[in-house]
């Protein structure tokens, strides 16, 4: 996998921005980065960004572990297991462009429904469904955040960041194990992920300065806006 200097700088820039956003609201690194990385270095997906999701998720969880929603995380992870299996199957057999359009349309439809409908309660059923859909999309495309954004958009910043961090710790690990078992991860993807870890760490450190703004009422608008951007970018990627 060849990555030119210009392409690497572009990837660094988008990963830095995505890391700042994820550190601020609990998700966003892969939602923002994946559509653009797919255009710049398509062979990096999905494993490179899923690998990057692990350390940032661990740090986010540790930083605000006291606010973890322990009931929700159990059901989210229960849904993640079958979602991973189906996502791995899709990676092996599905057309990447068609999948991008499906994911993008689903995300945009969910954002519109979220704007016009009442808040979705965090129940065992909704958490199970969100965990399943999230890791299905996350394993297949590296974009698994929108279902979780819609479920947690009305929760407080600390609860959203810590609970999503815990979910991504486990779900990303499941995806990586699945990639290894299925033989769909390459050494180049691992090397690129390692090269981007310092960039991710810098973005995570910078995100601390945005917590007050996010927790002051900007969590929901940020999650919906980011989901809309991710959905639109995925559709553009699929039809271009």
C-alpha positions as CSV (number, residue, x, y, z in Angstrom):
1,X,0.0,0.0,0.0
2,X,1.7,3.2,-1.2
3,X,0.9,6.4,0.5
4,X,2.4,9.6,-0.9
5,X,3.5,12.5,1.3
6,X,0.5,14.6,0.2
7,X,-1.9,11.8,0.9
8,X,-0.3,11.1,4.3
9,X,-0.6,14.8,5.3
10,X,-4.3,14.8,4.3
11,X,-4.9,11.6,6.3
12,X,-3.1,13.1,9.3
13,X,-5.2,16.2,9.1
14,X,-8.5,14.4,9.0
15,X,-7.5,11.9,11.8
16,X,-6.4,14.9,14.0
17,X,-9.8,16.6,13.5
18,X,-11.7,13.3,14.1
19,X,-9.7,12.6,17.3
20,X,-10.6,16.1,18.7
21,X,-14.3,15.5,17.9
22,X,-14.3,12.0,19.4
23,X,-12.5,13.1,22.5
24,X,-15.1,15.9,22.9
25,X,-18.4,14.0,22.3
26,X,-17.5,10.3,22.6
27,X,-17.4,9.4,18.9
28,X,-16.4,10.8,15.6
29,X,-12.9,9.6,14.6
30,X,-14.0,7.0,12.2
31,X,-17.3,8.7,11.3
32,X,-15.4,11.7,10.0
33,X,-12.3,10.0,8.8
34,X,-13.5,6.9,7.0
35,X,-15.3,8.6,4.0
36,X,-12.2,10.7,3.3
37,X,-9.7,8.0,3.9
38,X,-11.7,5.9,1.5
39,X,-11.0,8.5,-1.2
40,X,-7.4,9.1,-0.4
41,X,-6.1,5.6,0.7
42,X,-8.9,3.1,0.2
43,X,-6.7,0.1,1.0
44,X,-6.3,1.4,4.6
45,X,-10.0,0.6,5.3
46,X,-11.5,-0.7,7.4
47,X,-8.7,-2.1,9.6
48,X,-6.5,1.0,10.0
49,X,-9.2,3.1,11.5
50,X,-10.6,0.4,13.6
51,X,-7.1,-0.2,15.1
52,X,-6.9,3.6,15.8
53,X,-10.3,3.4,17.6
54,X,-8.9,1.1,20.3
55,X,-6.5,3.4,22.1
56,X,-8.8,6.5,21.9
57,X,-11.7,4.5,23.2
58,X,-9.7,3.2,26.2
59,X,-8.5,6.7,27.1
60,X,-12.0,8.1,26.8
61,X,-13.4,5.4,29.1
62,X,-10.6,5.8,31.7
63,X,-10.9,9.6,31.8
64,X,-14.6,9.5,32.8
65,X,-15.2,6.0,33.9
66,X,-17.3,7.2,36.9
67,X,-20.1,8.2,34.5
68,X,-20.4,4.8,32.7
69,X,-24.0,3.6,32.1
70,X,-23.4,0.0,33.2
71,X,-26.9,-1.2,32.2
72,X,-26.7,0.2,28.7
73,X,-23.1,-1.1,28.0
74,X,-24.2,-4.7,28.7
75,X,-26.9,-4.6,26.1
76,X,-24.8,-2.7,23.6
77,X,-22.1,-5.3,23.8
78,X,-24.6,-8.1,23.5
79,X,-25.7,-6.6,20.2
80,X,-22.1,-6.1,19.1
81,X,-21.3,-9.8,19.0
82,X,-23.7,-10.8,16.2
83,X,-23.1,-7.5,14.5
84,X,-19.4,-8.3,14.2
85,X,-20.1,-11.7,12.6
86,X,-22.5,-10.2,10.0
87,X,-20.1,-7.3,9.3
88,X,-17.2,-9.7,8.6
89,X,-19.4,-11.6,6.1
90,X,-20.2,-8.3,4.4
91,X,-16.5,-7.4,4.2
92,X,-15.9,-10.6,2.3
93,X,-18.8,-10.6,-0.2
94,X,-20.4,-7.2,-0.5
95,X,-19.7,-4.5,-3.1
96,X,-18.0,-1.6,-1.2
97,X,-19.8,1.1,-3.2
98,X,-23.2,-0.3,-2.8
99,X,-22.6,-0.8,0.9
100,X,-21.5,2.8,1.3
101,X,-24.7,4.1,-0.3
102,X,-26.8,1.9,2.0
103,X,-25.0,3.0,5.1
104,X,-25.1,6.6,4.1
105,X,-28.9,6.5,3.3
106,X,-29.6,4.7,6.6
107,X,-27.6,7.3,8.6
108,X,-29.3,10.3,6.9
109,X,-32.7,8.7,7.4
110,X,-32.0,8.1,11.1
111,X,-30.8,11.7,11.5
112,X,-34.0,13.0,10.0
113,X,-36.2,10.8,12.2
114,X,-34.2,11.9,15.2
115,X,-34.9,15.5,14.5
116,X,-38.7,15.1,14.1
117,X,-39.3,12.3,16.6
118,X,-39.2,12.2,20.4
119,X,-35.9,11.1,22.2
120,X,-35.1,7.4,22.0
121,X,-35.1,6.0,25.5
122,X,-32.0,4.0,26.5
123,X,-33.6,0.6,27.2
124,X,-32.3,-3.0,26.8
125,X,-34.0,-3.3,23.5
126,X,-32.8,0.0,22.0
127,X,-29.2,-0.6,23.4
128,X,-29.2,-4.1,21.9
129,X,-30.3,-2.8,18.5
130,X,-27.8,0.1,18.5
131,X,-25.0,-2.2,19.5
132,X,-25.8,-4.7,16.7
133,X,-26.2,-2.1,13.9
134,X,-23.2,-0.1,15.1
135,X,-20.8,-3.0,15.0
136,X,-22.3,-4.4,11.8
137,X,-21.5,-1.1,10.1
138,X,-18.3,-0.5,12.1
139,X,-16.8,-3.9,11.1
140,X,-17.9,-3.6,7.5
141,X,-17.1,0.0,6.8
142,X,-15.3,1.5,10.0
143,X,-18.3,3.8,10.4
144,X,-20.3,2.5,13.4
145,X,-21.0,5.6,15.3
146,X,-24.3,7.0,14.0
147,X,-26.7,4.5,15.7
148,X,-24.9,5.2,19.0
149,X,-25.0,9.0,18.4
150,X,-28.8,8.8,17.9
151,X,-29.3,6.8,21.1
152,X,-27.0,8.9,23.3
153,X,-27.7,12.4,21.9
154,X,-29.8,13.4,24.9
155,X,-27.5,12.0,27.6
156,X,-24.9,14.1,29.4
157,X,-21.4,14.5,28.0
158,X,-19.6,12.3,30.6
159,X,-22.1,9.5,30.3
160,X,-22.0,9.5,26.5
161,X,-18.2,9.7,26.3
162,X,-17.5,7.0,28.9
163,X,-20.2,4.6,27.7
164,X,-19.3,4.9,24.1
165,X,-15.6,4.6,25.0
166,X,-16.4,1.3,26.8
167,X,-18.4,0.1,23.8
168,X,-15.7,0.9,21.3
169,X,-13.0,-0.7,23.4
170,X,-14.7,-4.1,23.1
171,X,-16.3,-3.7,19.6
172,X,-13.1,-2.6,18.0
173,X,-11.3,-5.5,19.6
174,X,-14.0,-7.9,18.3
175,X,-13.6,-6.4,14.8
176,X,-9.8,-6.7,14.8
177,X,-9.9,-10.3,16.0
178,X,-12.4,-11.0,13.2
179,X,-10.2,-9.4,10.6
180,X,-7.2,-11.5,11.7
181,X,-9.3,-14.7,11.7
182,X,-10.7,-13.9,8.3
183,X,-7.4,-12.8,6.9
184,X,-8.6,-9.4,5.8
185,X,-6.0,-7.3,7.7
186,X,-2.6,-6.5,6.2
187,X,0.7,-5.4,7.6
188,X,0.5,-2.1,5.8
189,X,-2.7,-1.3,7.5
190,X,-1.2,-2.0,10.9
191,X,1.9,0.1,10.1
192,X,-0.2,3.1,9.0
193,X,-2.3,2.8,12.2
194,X,0.9,2.9,14.3
195,X,2.1,5.9,12.4
196,X,-1.2,7.7,13.1
197,X,-1.3,7.0,16.9
198,X,0.7,10.1,17.8
199,X,-1.7,12.2,15.8
200,X,-4.7,10.6,17.4
201,X,-3.1,11.2,20.9
202,X,-2.6,14.9,20.1
203,X,-6.2,15.3,19.0
204,X,-7.4,13.5,22.2
205,X,-5.3,15.8,24.3
206,X,-6.7,18.9,22.6
207,X,-10.3,17.7,23.0
208,X,-10.2,18.5,26.7
209,X,-10.6,22.1,25.9
210,X,-14.0,21.5,24.3
211,X,-15.7,19.6,27.1
212,X,-17.3,22.6,28.7
213,X,-18.8,23.7,25.4
214,X,-20.1,20.3,24.5
215,X,-21.5,19.6,28.0
216,X,-23.2,23.0,27.9
217,X,-25.8,21.9,25.4
218,X,-23.8,21.2,22.2
219,X,-23.7,17.4,22.5
220,X,-26.9,16.7,20.5
221,X,-26.3,19.2,17.7
222,X,-22.7,18.0,17.4
223,X,-23.7,14.3,17.1
224,X,-26.5,15.0,14.6
225,X,-24.3,17.2,12.5
226,X,-21.5,14.7,12.4
227,X,-23.9,11.9,11.6
228,X,-25.3,13.9,8.7
229,X,-21.8,14.6,7.4
230,X,-20.8,11.0,7.6
231,X,-24.0,9.8,5.9
232,X,-23.6,12.3,3.0
233,X,-19.9,11.5,2.5
234,X,-20.7,7.8,2.4
235,X,-23.3,8.3,-0.3
236,X,-21.0,10.5,-2.3
237,X,-18.2,7.9,-2.0
238,X,-20.6,5.1,-3.2
239,X,-21.8,6.9,-6.3
240,X,-18.6,8.6,-7.3
